[in-house]
Amino acid sequence: MRTLTLIVGGLLACLPSLAASTCDSSDWKQLFNGKDLTGWKHVDKGNMTVENGLIQTHGGMGLLYWTGGPVGNCVIRVVYRMRDENDNSGVYIRIPVEPREAWMPVNYGYEVQIDNQPEKSKEDEYHVTGTLYSLTKPMARPGKPGPQWNTMEITLDGLRTMVSVNGVKVTDYTEGQPVPPRKFPFEPLHGPRPAEGWFGLQNHSDNDIVFFKEVAIRKLH
């Protein structure tokens, strides 16, 4: 049955209609239960905890990854905020094998950056929120500073990766398109990434505290 979305008194209500469909909320699988890190595993330095219903980063560099296996042809939604006006984190995607440490995902997956770099920064615009770290130039810079909440949606459609932040597209990249040369030793190695891969959340350092209140996934087809 198709579902109509009505706004009633400021609330959304899903009402049945005559054709098949569902409200968007029913399509999403929540991967963070708001209570603990069931289904997740941390590797390398630092750790992550759940406090007041939020995942919080501590130290690093480390990685909290979803243990449910590789994902592809899906949308990953992450709702996060920075503790300070700007803090550093990221969402790793297309990791080819189950992570055991933090640098393999950097070099062989993609990091969707969380870092509202100032306009004049040594790491330039290829390192700002919503880009594939050091590889893609942002189409827009809609990331909000802390402590405001941001919603990032990462679409994995075959070998195409699209990223929106707060409803604005930042990245649209297909495997094989040209990328700039490496400038820094901490930037990822270049090379192909898989259509399906593991994914996780980065904890960057003691000075970069980021909170996550939702991690969800929805299949494309």
C-alpha angles and dihedrals in degrees: 000000000000115000125221118209112218128185109224119177090337093307128110117236126187113217126184119248136172107285134054121274140097138227111271093250092065091056094061123088111208111223096184114062095199092239110066143345098272107157093022133095131195124217134186127002127358124009143235128236137188114238126167090352094306133108108234127196122229125188121318164095088236144121135232107200135187109249095204092097136252119337133201141157090039146101119247114203120198123181112196146152135200121238092220131033087276131012133164128242137120149196114248116212138175093030103172099214135021106284121250098169138012104255100057090066089050094054102034104029131041126262114215098209128235105191125107095215113199115249090254105051132136088234093055129203096310087076103054133112114295098018126113093254111267091343109077134043115229118253087204139355105229098148114130122221122241138315090026119097121247131196117212122188119192116194117202107193107169105295093341119100122195125181128192126184119199089347095308121112113240104165136029110170133160122198111266098030114130119272131189120264120267112272102178133038091236092060118101125269113253122245143099122315124206126256088235127034149146119277139200150155125270126227104199110184146321089273095054115070118177129173126210122198100172137029113172139160134209125187117235096209 
